[in-house]
Amino acid sequence: MNHARGAFVASILVFGLAVVATRGNAASSVGPVSETMTGTASVAGTRWSPQPFDVAGPGTITASLSWTDASANLNLFLKDPGGQVVAESRAHSGTSESITYTAAQAGAWRFGIKAVTGGSGYTLLVTYPGAVVATGSGGGGSTGDTGSGGTTGGGTTGGSTTGDTGGSTTGGGTTGGDGSGGTPAGSPTLDLWAAKFMNGSRSVTLDQAVAEAQRFDVISATRNVYRPYVAQMKAANPNLTLLVYLNGTFAQQNQGSAFPDAWYSHTAQGAKITSHDWRNYLMNPASQGWIDYVVQTCLSYRADSGYDGCLLDMLGTGPLLPRYGTGLPVNPATGQVWTPNQWLQATSHLAEQVKAALGSAPLGGNGIQNGWSYFRPTAPSAQLFGSVDYGMAETWVRSAGQSINEWAPEQRWQANVDALADAGSRGESILAITKCWTDGTAAQKEQWHRFALASFLLGNDGHSRFYFSYSASNDAADDNAMWHVKLGQPQAAYSDTGGVYQRTFAAGKVLVNPGDTSVTVALGGTYTDLDGQTVSSVTMAPHTGQIVTG
């Protein structure tokens, strides 16, 4: 596991891959090509194993991943030429994963194999639209991006553009699809998650549980909330991941003498430490006794709830802030107050042992905090990803009690966006949450919501997930109309254009002005904004976000 930003970045390696290809020579058409790719992925070595391949035109991509070591858990991801994750397979058991995806464009695509636990050699069987030798003199027309035309004798015929994805292949050529077998350009919606545990043990009805399962792909809750309805929730959303909540570094306020004294954190004067808000007791994250307790609690809560895995709260450096608790914790190994990096190494080790006990089951950890912490040179919170599958960022873009009119400098804001892109490039998932738990008008909070949502869309590649909370009293699984805007897949990474950061999607644009002056942007076409107005340009006031579709 890497514990420094430099080592974390350096963990993305280019290495030799054995590739056995069965493809034609000089090509004059597009048709199915098969390849067998092999490699190794391991949490102790190369955790992210890339497998590039060239797609020659629209059509179906299929992949079947298998590995030899049954104790390992590998996940499979597909990235388009823009580097965006467009499909993934994350089974929690077995030794295989598979993906089928309809590609709408040619270019340099890539599979990524990520080791979640353990390590193993793997075999990846891939079929995709590649360049093949023409075998006949049929149609001979050029291939349209999409269409309904078919192929004869290996020639291609362009068709009408009624969909955005290709169809089946016949006789070595491509058949233009009508879109009925693929996803229309504007269909994908925002990747969301819910920190239901922020509502404690609030009960829900069956209808509420199913609706929340359909709304989110990741939900973390205390063990009692969804226990009666897990089967129905999974039936409503087979992709749902439920994480049972527990605190990773604090005992409860009634547990001040429940454990041996060495398990607790102490000040330099020897006093136990409690948090100001909850009066919970800060524990020593390096204590093996406490670690074993957290491991067993996770396993017990998971079994009791029927959820998929666990989420460990409070792995970040918050307890090292003078205002957080009744004192600063001393590291027993040094006799000095913990440094941020020492603390993150200890909490990462704690999470690593929980993950080892969970095996292939998913683990989340709250400690990423925000982009600034993620990239911090001396103690990057990104190092937590050596131990967890989901990293929660609880102060993404803003802190909960931050003044409604307090906006971060542009560089600090941009770090939040870049953290999403950086994590996604490694196959990691940030669970971002923006809290606006402060005094402000409805319009001011709406401005923050649009700003945070658009900022998230600038950086996310499909790995990370978003949630916005207006107040501490709101249900942490509430819905919002903005989250149903259909943008389709991003077409490229974001860019800074005249002071406004923009990203183009298949069915719209996202724009953010993090600066202090207004900027007017020509959109290059006609779009519909979030208020239902038809626009061809937008004037971005300071600290605003805008999403337009069309």
Sequence and secondary structure as in RCSB ss.txt:
>XXXX:A:sequence
MNHARGAFVASILVFGLAVVATRGNAASSVGPVSETMTGTASVAGTRWSPQPFDVAGPGTITASLSWTDASANLN
LFLKDPGGQVVAESRAHSGTSESITYTAAQAGAWRFGIKAVTGGSGYTLLVTYPGAVVATGSGGGGSTGDTGSGG
TTGGGTTGGSTTGDTGGSTTGGGTTGGDGSGGTPAGSPTLDLWAAKFMNGSRSVTLDQAVAEAQRFDVISATRNV
YRPYVAQMKAANPNLTLLVYLNGTFAQQNQGSAFPDAWYSHTAQGAKITSHDWRNYLMNPASQGWIDYVVQTCLS
YRADSGYDGCLLDMLGTGPLLPRYGTGLPVNPATGQVWTPNQWLQATSHLAEQVKAALGSAPLGGNGIQNGWSYF
RPTAPSAQLFGSVDYGMAETWVRSAGQSINEWAPEQRWQANVDALADAGSRGESILAITKCWTDGTAAQKEQWHR
FALASFLLGNDGHSRFYFSYSASNDAADDNAMWHVKLGQPQAAYSDTGGVYQRTFAAGKVLVNPGDTSVTVALGG
TYTDLDGQTVSSVTMAPHTGQIVTG
>XXXX:A:secstr
   SHHHHHHT      EEEEE  SS SEEEEEEEEEEEEEETTS  EEEEEEEE SSEEEEEEEEES TT EEE
EEEE TTS EEEEE  SSSSEEEEEEEE S EEEEEEEEEEESEEEEEEEEEEEEEE     S  B   SS S  
 BTTBB     SSSS   EETTEE    STTS  TT     BEEEGGGGTT    HHHHHHHHHH SEEEE TTT
SGGGHHHHHHH TT EEEEEEESSEE TT TTSS GGGB B TTS B BBTTT  EEB TT HHHHHHHHHHHHH
HHHHHT SEEEEE  SSGGGSTTTBSS  EETTTTEE  HHHHHHHHHHHHHHHHHHHTTS EEEE    HHHHT
 SSS GGGGGGT SEEEETTSSS TTS TT    HHHHHHHHHHHHHHHHTT EEEEEEE  SS  HHHHHHHHH
HHHHHHHHH  SS EEEEES TTS TT   GGGG    SB S  EEETTEEEEEETTEEEEEE SSS EEEEEEE
EEE TTS EEEEEEE TTEEEEEE 
